[in-house]
Amino acid sequence: MKISELINSPLTLRNITLPGRIARSATELFCSFPDGHVHPYEVETYRELSSSGAGLLISAHTCVSPEGRSNKWQNAAWSDEFLGDCRDIVKAAKSDKNVPIVLQLGHGGMKGEGNNGGLPVLTPDNMTHEQIRGVVRAFGAAAYLAKRAGFDGVELHGAHMYLLSQCFYAEYNHRTDGYGGSPLNRFRITREVFEEIKLRCGKDFPVLMKINGDDRENTAEYHRGLVEVLNLCFELGMDAAEISGWSSARRGVPEKPYFLDNIGALSRETSLPLIAVGGVRRGEDIAAYLAPAEDVGKPAACAVSMARPFLQNPHVIKDLEKGMPSGCTGCCACFGPLDVKAQPIVRCAHRK
Ligand SMILES: Cc1cc2nc3c(=O)[nH]c(=O)nc-3n(C[C@H](O)[C@H](O)[C@H](O)COP(=O)(O)O)c2cc1C
């Protein structure tokens, strides 16, 4: 199959249909106002992405509760005060094509330290049951806000060592109650968040999750636990899991996608649709994920997502379709606060 056919074939997940197989992975622009309101530059970014040809846009990591703010430039969705910001994003994202867009929701947990204005910092080990319930409710309320703003669904940020990810890693979670110990116990807070969202937003409201496919040493034990969790998510009715990893955004131009082997292995053990992210730069990378593997008869991933290539060129999909690689150099200058006083404001030093 030609690469453009692979990219543009529609995909129906449980509750959402995507017009194509490339997603713009969640990308913080680190430019919100100090109170968490979205900067107009970010809204313009979604307007550009509306005509990118992406089959799904995933918003920046947006904070569900003030104590969980993971950096001082992070967008917020912890009260109805942010409904207007969310509506602006949705309107811009759908200004050219009606691209599905989901709001990525997260809580920083330990990353709140130094970023949350001196509020108590929640960690997997110090949370009381009441605080866990508070976090779960905050996710539910933020998802309900997303629904009212017109988002097509939400993605839970369960990757990259934010609170849900901290809870899932045995390295950070030493609890001995029902939220610690086994992989399913360490995942319990995420499960409760998922159930709360379905309760608040209805069972048909699409929910995706981003989660790391490996731990620090890429152990077999982590892999086994994750398979259990992905299979549980399938039973619970999750739409898809976007699989990232411990080392999620590396420097330089990768020779192959970071998690090709891991995602290939996971896809053989779960029926939950997987979205592959990390180091996808060429048409061959996309084909490696989306073309059915000969021995299993199904592809490793149902869709592929990219972050930095879209910062370098919002129309990167058109280049990939023509056989050209992404121009992202992997310099990683896109991390950190954005200078919104500079004119023009540019997030990528190599922007096309
Ligand atoms: C500037 C920047 C901001 C990011 N923000 C988020 C985010 O808000 N949520 C998230 O899950 N991942 C975030 N990521 C990680 C990306 O979604 C992606 O997993 C990672 O960059 C690997 O994909 P890539 O090689 O296509 O960039 C960010 C990455 C970059 C470079």
The ligand as an SDF file (V2000), in Angstrom:
LIG
                    3D

 31 33  0  0  0  0  0  0  0  0999 V2000
    7.9770   20.7040   23.3310 C   0  0  0  0  0  0  0  0  0  0  0  0
    7.3690   19.3940   23.7160 C   0  0  0  0  0  0  0  0  0  0  0  0
    6.2560   19.3720   24.5420 C   0  0  0  0  0  0  0  0  0  0  0  0
    5.6600   18.1500   24.8910 C   0  0  0  0  0  0  0  0  0  0  0  0
    4.5210   18.1560   25.6190 N   0  0  0  0  0  0  0  0  0  0  0  0
    3.9060   16.9910   25.9070 C   0  0  0  0  0  0  0  0  0  0  0  0
    2.6630   16.9710   26.5650 C   0  0  0  0  0  0  0  0  0  0  0  0
    2.0620   18.0140   26.8440 O   0  0  0  0  0  0  0  0  0  0  0  0
    2.1270   15.7560   26.8480 N   0  0  0  0  0  0  0  0  0  0  0  0
    2.7170   14.5810   26.4720 C   0  0  0  0  0  0  0  0  0  0  0  0
    2.1740   13.5110   26.7090 O   0  0  0  0  0  0  0  0  0  0  0  0
    3.8820   14.5760   25.8200 N   0  0  0  0  0  0  0  0  0  0  0  0
    4.4730   15.7410   25.5210 C   0  0  0  0  0  0  0  0  0  0  0  0
    5.6210   15.7410   24.8040 N   0  0  0  0  0  0  0  0  0  0  0  0
    6.1400   14.4560   24.3130 C   0  0  0  0  0  0  0  0  0  0  0  0
    5.5900   14.1710   22.9230 C   0  0  0  0  0  0  0  0  0  0  0  0
    4.2010   14.0520   22.8900 O   0  0  0  0  0  0  0  0  0  0  0  0
    6.2050   12.8730   22.3510 C   0  0  0  0  0  0  0  0  0  0  0  0
    5.8270   11.7920   23.1830 O   0  0  0  0  0  0  0  0  0  0  0  0
    7.7300   12.9380   22.2640 C   0  0  0  0  0  0  0  0  0  0  0  0
    8.1690   14.2270   21.9030 O   0  0  0  0  0  0  0  0  0  0  0  0
    8.2600   11.9410   21.2310 C   0  0  0  0  0  0  0  0  0  0  0  0
    7.6830   12.2040   19.9730 O   0  0  0  0  0  0  0  0  0  0  0  0
    8.5030   12.9540   18.8000 P   0  0  0  0  0  0  0  0  0  0  0  0
    9.7830   12.1880   18.6420 O   0  0  0  0  0  0  0  0  0  0  0  0
    7.5930   12.8690   17.6200 O   0  0  0  0  0  0  0  0  0  0  0  0
    8.7660   14.3460   19.2770 O   0  0  0  0  0  0  0  0  0  0  0  0
    6.2310   16.9380   24.4390 C   0  0  0  0  0  0  0  0  0  0  0  0
    7.3370   16.9810   23.6080 C   0  0  0  0  0  0  0  0  0  0  0  0
    7.9020   18.1700   23.2430 C   0  0  0  0  0  0  0  0  0  0  0  0
    9.0730   18.1580   22.3120 C   0  0  0  0  0  0  0  0  0  0  0  0
  1  2  1  0
  2  3  1  0
  2 30  2  0
  3  4  2  0
  4  5  1  0
  4 28  1  0
  5  6  2  0
  6  7  1  0
  6 13  1  0
  7  8  2  0
  7  9  1  0
  9 10  1  0
 10 11  2  0
 10 12  1  0
 12 13  2  0
 13 14  1  0
 14 15  1  0
 14 28  1  0
 15 16  1  0
 16 17  1  0
 16 18  1  0
 18 19  1  0
 18 20  1  0
 20 21  1  0
 20 22  1  0
 22 23  1  0
 23 24  1  0
 24 25  2  0
 24 26  1  0
 24 27  1  0
 28 29  2  0
 29 30  1  0
 30 31  1  0
M  END
$$$$
